[in-house]
Amino acid sequence: MAALTKNHGVRFLDAGEDARTVVTPDFSTITIVAPADEANPSIFPLETNVHLYGDEADKIAQLGDAGEIGDAIDDLLSEGIAASILVRRVEKMETRNEQLGAIIGDPSDRTGLWGLLDARAQTLVRPGLVISPGFTNDSLVGATLVTMTAQGTGYSQATATFASAGAMVVPTGTCVIEDGKVIGVQIDNAGIGIVGAVTCTIAGDGEGATCTVATGPAANPVALAMSAVCKRLLAIGIVDGPNLDRTAAGLWAERLRRDDGRYLYPIDPAVRRFAVLDGSDDTILTRPGSTTVAALFAKRDRARAGPYWSPENQTSSGIVGTARPISYYDGEVDHEANFLVSTCGVNTFIEGKELFGSETLSNDTNWRFVNKVRTENAIRASLPGALRKWRGENFTAHNALMVVKTVEQFLDELVALGAVLGYTRYFDRALNPNANMRQGILRIELPHENTPILSDMQFGMRPYSPAFDILAADIQRALGGYDAITLAA
């Protein structure tokens, strides 16, 4: 061929390419972000992703007894699994507000939860299930609205000073002045951890301006940060509810429900586990449910060799009950477990041991079930690696076909597994204009439907009169020769 370089002799050329096999990464590594102030810093440095397995007892012992990480690992191991675990230790802080801030971290500095974005590069392990036990349950109260009760007169400048006894952080705000009047106060910082009334005093070169301050709960900031991080990681964050009552759980969940809520699996109430502490101190502890749930996710993944199924209906081996009783009755609608799942979108435990619910905190019903989200995560995480082979190859019809064949083979397998109900794929010419293709852009449409769980099994119950025909026939067979004439005689 004149188009190829000349050669005198024998050589071997790669004459064609075939579709590539797609390899699904592991989504079962449980990732804990929390303080552990007695940990050995040489093994578990602050703000560092460290990978370990549940059977590395010597390494786990170096976490010490203080802080949340050691207890969380005990919760995981009590479920009878030797899990793959990522630990990210944050600094132990003095106040609750500071501790939440340390766990959230800074997205620019990659600290706290945001540091998990570097986990795969640092450890070669993908964070699949993310927890921060005991730090996602708050609904922190802050200032929500300043209402002017009098605008005053003669102001060219004014300062708003907020006060609230016992607040972790006192709100701040800026006066808005127009025509010598304070027409409003803009809340710059809503404050946090407010436990009582908030007052606001206006001082300046005018007089008479007064206002009142309304307060209200806000979405848990750790859970919100976790949802954003998990979106980047294609992971699931398991978040603990307030552990108060069903109304509080529903309100807590509603504040978190949003687009990225599909990456959060909520659980309420807390659970109870028997813990061996130091000799006579053995006792039953109240523990965040997220650690137990993470273990059940990992257990189901290992049992079925993939992340495509809900962890629901598994019974816990490590808990002795829940922190408050949750009513449940088979075949009935009116019980607390159904209220939590169906009304609030909050998963729970029934009968003190069985995981009940497959809900996420998505505001899009298409991503209501956690198994659908994890299946989508697996698809989006798996395909790029397999399709990397075609990046940089010439844009030909054959190579485009091989890209599609690679996708087809993977989705065919997911359909066979029952993880995807069905799919189609096509080349839309209108979405592939010449100008785009000239720049090497290929767009393939890939509509598909991930398999939902079986959530609501309904049976239409009604009388069935043909059953009496069956009964009559049975009677005739039983009576044998006792026909009507014989009976009359």
N, C-alpha and C positions, 0 to 999 in steps of 0.2 A: 504494500500500500504506500503510495507516494506521500501520504500525509504523515507517515511514521518515520522515525529516524532510521537510517540505513544500518544494516548489520550483515556480516558475512559469517554464517554459522547458525547455531541453534540458540534460541532464547525463549523464555517463558513470560507471557504477558497475562495480567489479570484481565480476562476477556469480558467478564460480565459481573454484575453485582446482583445479589439476592436480598430479599427482605431480612431484616435483623430481628433477633429475639429480644423481647423486652423483659428486663429484669426488674421486679418490684422491690424497692428497698424495704428495710424493716421499719415499721411504724410503732413498735411495741416498747421502745426504751422509755422508761419512766424518769422524768426529769424533775428534780426538786430544787426550788429556789427559796432559801430560808436562812436564818442565822444558825450558827452552831459555834458559840463563843469559846468552847473548850476544845475545839478541833485542833489537831496538830497542823500548824500552818505550813510545814514543809510538804505535807501530803495533800492537804486541802487548803491551798492559799485562798485568800479573799478574792472575790470577783474572777474566779477561774473555773472553767468547766472541767470536771474530773469524772472520768468513766470508771465504773466498777461493776462487779457482779455480786449478786446476793450471797454467794457462798464464800466471798473473800472476807472472812470474819476478822482477820487481823487488821485489815484496812478499815473496815467499818468501826472497829474499836477505837481507831484514832480520831473519830468524830466526837468522842466524849459524850457525857450525859446531858449537858446543858444545850438548850436550843431545840429547834424543831426537827432538824434533819435526822438525828439518830432515832427519835421516836417514830418518824415517818417510815424509816427503813424497817423498824420492827413491825409496824403495821403491815407493810408489804410482805415481809417474810412470813408473817403469821398466817397468810393465805396459802402457804405451802408451795410457793414458787421461788426459784432462784433467779430473780429478775435481772435484766440489764438496766442499770441505773446511771443516770447522769446527775451529779451534784454540783450546784453552784452556790457557794457560801457567800452570804452578804454580811456586812458588819452588824453587830448587835448594837441597837440604839436605845436611848433612854426613854423616849416617849413613843407612843403608838404612832403618831403622825410621822415622826422621823423614821420609824421602822418600816412603815408602808412606803415611804419615799425611797428607802434603801432597796426594798424589794423591787419596786417599779424600775428604779435606775434611770439612766439618761440615754436616750436613743443616739445622741451624737457621740458620747463617750463609750457606748456599748457596755454599760454597767447594769446590774440587776437583771431583770427579765430580758432586757434588750441585749445583754451579753450572750444570750442563747443563740443569737444569729451567727455567732462565731463557733458554735459548738462542733458542727460537722467538720469545719476546717481544722480545728484544734484536736479533735478526738477521733475523727472518722466515723462518728456515730451520729445518727439523726435523732433529735428529740422528737418523739412521737406522741407522748402523753405528758403534759406539763401540769404540775401542781405546786401550790404554795400554801400548804395546810395551815389553817387558822388565820389567814390574812385576806380572804376574799369575802368574808361574811358581813363586814360593816356596811351600814348605810350612813355615811358620815353627814352630819347636819351642818349646813352653812347658811349664810344670808342669801335670800332669794330675791327680795324686792324691797326697795326703799320708797315709801309713800310720803309725799310732802303734805303735812297737815297745815302748814302756813309757809308762804314763799318769802315773806319779809320784804324789806325795802332798803335801798341805799347801798347795795353790795356791788363792789367792783372786784373784790376777791373774797373767797371764803374757803374754809377748811372743814371737812367732815371727819369727826373723831368717833370711832366705834368703841364700844366696851361690852364685854360679856364675861362674867365671872366663870372661871373654870374652863374656858375655851382653850383648846390646844393652840389654835391660831385665830387671832381676832381679825374680823373682816377689815378691809380698807376700801375707801372709795373717794371719788372726785366730785366736787360740786359743779353743777352746770348752771351758769349765770346768764340771764337774759334780761335786758332793760332794768338792771338793778335788783332783780329778784332771783332767788335760788329756785329754779324751776324743777330741779331734780338732783339726785345723787347717783352717779354711775358706780356700780360695784366693781371695783378692780380686782379684789381678792375676796372670795366668798367666805374665807375662813374655813375652819375644820374642827371637828370635835366639840361643837357647841352643845352645852348641856342646859343652858338657861336662856333667859331673855337677852336680846341684843338691843342696845340703845345707841343712838347716833346724835352727837351734839355738833351743831354748826356754829362756827365762830368766824368773824370777819369784820370788815369795816362798815357793814350794815347792821340791821337788827330785825328780830322777829321771825327768822326762819326756823321752823321746827319740822320734825319728821318722825316716822315710825319705821321699824325694820321687821320684815317677816322672815322667818327661817323655814327650812325644810330639808329633807334628806336628799342626798345625791347618790348617783351610782357609785358602786365600789371602784375606786381607782385602780386597784391591783387587778381586778377581773377585767377591766377595760383594757389595761395595758397588755394583759395576757392574751386577750382576743386579737389585738393588733399583731403581737409577736407570733401567735400561732398561725395567723393568716400567712405571714411570711414563711414560716417553717412548714406549712401544710400539716400542722399538728392539731391535737385537741387538748384544750385546757379544761381540767375538771375543777369546778369551783364549788366551794362550800357555801350553803345558804346561812341565814341568820340563826338557825337553831332556836327559834322562839315559838312560833305557831304558824299555822298555814297561811293566815293573812299576811303576816310579816314576810313569809317566804315568797308569796305571790307579788307583793309590792317590790321586794328586793329584785326579783327576776324581771319585773316589768321595766325597772330603771336600767337594766342591762340589755334589754332586748333591742337589737339593732342589726345593721347589715352584717357586721363581723361577728355577731352572736352565734352564727352557725358553727364557729370554732370553739364554742363553750358548751360543756355538759354540766348542768347544775345538779347538786344533790343536797337534800335536806330531809331529816335532821342529821345531827351528829350521831356517832355510834359509840358503843361501849365495848371495851376490850379488857380482858384480864391481863395484867402486866406483872411480870416478875421483876421487881425492882431490887431492893437490897434486903434479903432475908425476910424479916417480919413486916416489911413495908409492902409486900405483894398486895395488889388491890385491883379494883375494876376502875379503869380510867375512862373518862369521856373524851373521845378523839374525833377530829375532823373526818367526815366520811369520804373525802376525796382520795385519801391514801388507799382505803379498801376498794373503792371503785376503780382506781388506777390498776390495782392488782387484778381485778376481775376482767378489765379490758385486756391486759397482757395475757391472762390465763386463757381467755377465749381465742385470742390471736394465735397463741401457741397450739391450742387444741385443733384449730382449723386451718392453720398455716397461712393466715392472711388477715388483713384488717377490715374485711368486707362485711362483718357481721356485728350485730349489736351485742353488748355484754349482758343484756337483760336476761332474767330468769335463772341466773346463777345464784347459788347460795354461798354465803361467806363462811369460810372455815375459821376465821379469826375473831369475829365479833360475837358477843354474848347477847346483844340486843341493841336497840336504838335509844337515843337520849330521851325521847318521849314516845309514847305508844302511837302507832299509826293504824287506824282502823282499816280493815279490808275484808270484803265478803265476796266469794266467788259467785259470779252470775248476777251481781247487783251493781247499781250505779252510784248509789248514795253512800259513799264512804270516803274517808280523808285521802286515801291513796289515789283514788280516781280524781278527786278535786285537785290535788297537787299536780298530777300529770296532765289531765285533760284541760283544766281551767287555767292553771298557773304555768304549765310547761316546766315543772320542777320534778325531777326524778326522786325516788325515795326507796326505802326498804320496807317490805311487807313481812309480816310474821316474824319480825325481828332479825331477819337473816337473808331474805331473797330480794335481789335488785329488781326494781319495778320501774320501767320507763326507759324510753330511748330518745328523749327530747333534747334538742339544742335550744339555745336562746336566740335563734334566727327570727327576724321579722318577716322572712319570706317562707311561706309554707312549703315550698319546694325543697327546702333544706331543713325541714322540721326534724327528721330522723338522723341520728348520729351515724348510722351505718352508711347512709347515702352520702354524707359529707366525707367520711373516711374513704369510701370507694372513689369519690371524685378526687380526693387528695392523692390517692394511689395512682390514678390515671395521670394526673398532672405532674406528679413527681417522677413517674416511670418513663413516660414517652420521650422527654427531651434527651435522656442519656442514649436511648436506642437510636434516635433520629440524628444524633450528633454526627454519625458516619456520613450523612449526606450533605452536611454543611461544607461548602467549598467545592462540591462536585459541580460539574456542568449542569445547567438547567435544561434537561432534556425530558421528553415524554417518558422514557424508560425510568429515569431517576425519580420523576414525580410518581410513577406507578409504584416503585419500590417503597417510597415513603408511605403511600396509602396501604400497600400490602403489609407493611410493618405494623401499622395501626390496626388493620383488620385482624391480623393474627392474635394480637393482644386482646382486643375486644371480643373476639370469638371465644377465647378462653374464659374471659370474665362472664360471658353469657352462659357458657357451659357450667361454670361454677355457681351460677345463680346470683352473681353480684350485680350484673347488668341485665335488664329485661330485654333490651334490644337496641339496635343502632342502625344508622345508615350513614353514608358518606357520598359526597358528590363535589364536583368542580363547577362552581358558579362562575360562568364567564363574565358576568357583570361585575363581580367582585375581584376579577383578575384582569384589569385593563392592561393594554400593551405597555403603558408607561410604568406600571408596577412590575410587570414581568421583566421588563428591560433592566430594572434595578434588582432582579433576583428574588422578587417577592412571589411566593406561592401560597395561596390560601385554599384550604380544603375545608368544606363544611362537615361537621361531625355531630349531628344530632344524636343524642343517646339518652336513655332513661335508666338511672340506677335503681336497683330494686328496693322498694320500701319494705318495712317490716309488716308483719301481720298484726295489726293494732286493735281492730274492733271486729270481733267475730260475732255476727248476727245470725240468729236462727228465727225464721218466721214460724211460729207455733199456731196451729189451727186444728180443728177436728178433722178426722180422716174416716169418713163413713164406709169406704170399701173394706176397712178392717173387719166389719161385721160379716161381709161375704166370706172372708177368710175364716172367721170364727164359725160360721154356719157350716162351711165345708169340713172343718175339723170335727165338728159335732157329728156330722153325717158319717165320716170315716170311723169315728169312735163307736157310734151306735151300731155300725155294721148292718145286719139284716133287719134291724128294727125300723121297717118302713111304716108309712102311714096306715096301711091295711092291717099289718100285724098289730100295731098299737090299738086300732079300733076294735079288733077281735078280743 
